[in-house]
Amino acid sequence: MKLLIVEDDRDLLKSMLLYFNESGYNCENAKSIQEVNDRISDHQYDCVVLDLSLPDGNSLSTISNIKNRQAECGIIIVSANSNLDDKILGLDLGADDYLTKPFHLSELNARIKSIIRRKKQAGSSIIQFNEISINTDAKEVKIADQIVKLTKKEYDLLLYFIYNKNKVITKTSISEHLWGDFMDFSDSADSVYSHLKNLKKKLAQAGSEDYIESLYGVGYILKDK
Amino acid sequence: MGKNKKNAIDYAQNLSHELLTPLAVIRNNAELLLQSPNLQKDDLKYLDDILKNVRRMNNLNKSLILLSKIDNEVYEDLESINFMELVHDILDNFQKPIASKKLNVTVGSGKTDRIISNKNLMEILLQNLIKNAVIHNINNGEIHIEFNQNAIRVTNSYDVNNPPPKNHYKRFTSSKSKQGSLGLGLSIVKRICEYLNIQQSHTITENKYLAEIKL
């Protein structure tokens, strides 16, 4: 999977490259609109992570350029501006998703994977993780052909773990993934814990192995044993 | 809009942008460090504190931007809003904390359930009132939301051992026991009321807290 990460802040770019290279993507980067245009004329990408404000201008203008050259390529905008107009405009121009800074790397990763899946695997909507099979169209989870009845939150939680398998994901990122950053409650961590407990119980009852480990309550990891 | 006001908004928005990138760098690096296989329990605790405070700063930043936007009057459209629908939408967001504190929430209205106002502002105002009523509540406590042509009232039970501070609707006054609470919620409420030119009051009785918005 080939990613183009567009970000002009060097430290931020460095952290993203490190994380996504470790996650198994093949990453290239660009720090200006000019560099984006150069890159996409020479290389094919599965997804572009696009910072909106670059030294040589607002990169909304490059979206149609990327789309024209590489129709299959996903685009996710990452912006410091939570301005709704920018978001609507970006999506209208053909971007697939929009995330505001400061994002969680695990959230960005889940969104990239979901976009690439939608683009590439037209027709197949099944994600398989060992004995767990998820149908993303029907939002249905099966273990050994048996349907596991999950609530919407439990389903979202499981998918988030599987998209981020073998990575530690923080409690905060899970809480924001499930409820948005509006939930700035101290007890949102308890909510994460109780949803997770129910999810683990249901998976175990359906005969699945226990893949999710806790790291002293700071975060969790789904390990492919 | 005057030039100074325009400048103030630009300034606040620039500042917000400038803060978000370093916040993203801190959060990403903490997340990267968290992937190290040999972390001890204490290391994880430090990382958890860093991550918690990034989130806190992010929320603080957002609230300040919001206050600055309201201070600079950029909300102009008025519309007819279905009040009950809005309240139920907001309560939906708080489902989990309401359930975990086992709060008894009741909502009542007079003849009308529509209100003419700016929808964004009304939503922020109600969100903050309801959020406060949830956060500062006790286990098995109560929230009552009432709406009629003259007023919006949100009543909640509070911890009598830790009553709200006297100047609690000033900016950055937050109760000591609630670490992580920003103390901006009620000053946002106050500012929105001033902006919409409506009266607000807070009454603390023996065991109930009442926030009232006169329409």
Interface residues (C-beta under 8 A of the other chain):
Chain A: D9 D11 L12 S15 M16 L18 Y19 E22 S53 A80 N81 S82 T100 K101 P102 F103 H104 L105 S106 K167 V168 T170 K171 T172 S173 W179 G180 D181 F182 M183 D184 F185 S186 D187 S188 D190 S191 S194 L215 Y216 G217 V218 G219
Chain B: Q13 S16 H17 L20 T21 L23 A24 V25 I26 R27 N28 N29 E31 L32 L34 Q35 L39 K41 L44 K45 L47 D48 L51 K52 V54 R55 R56 N58 N59 K62 N93 K96 P97 S100 K101 Q127 I135 K178 Q179 G180 L182
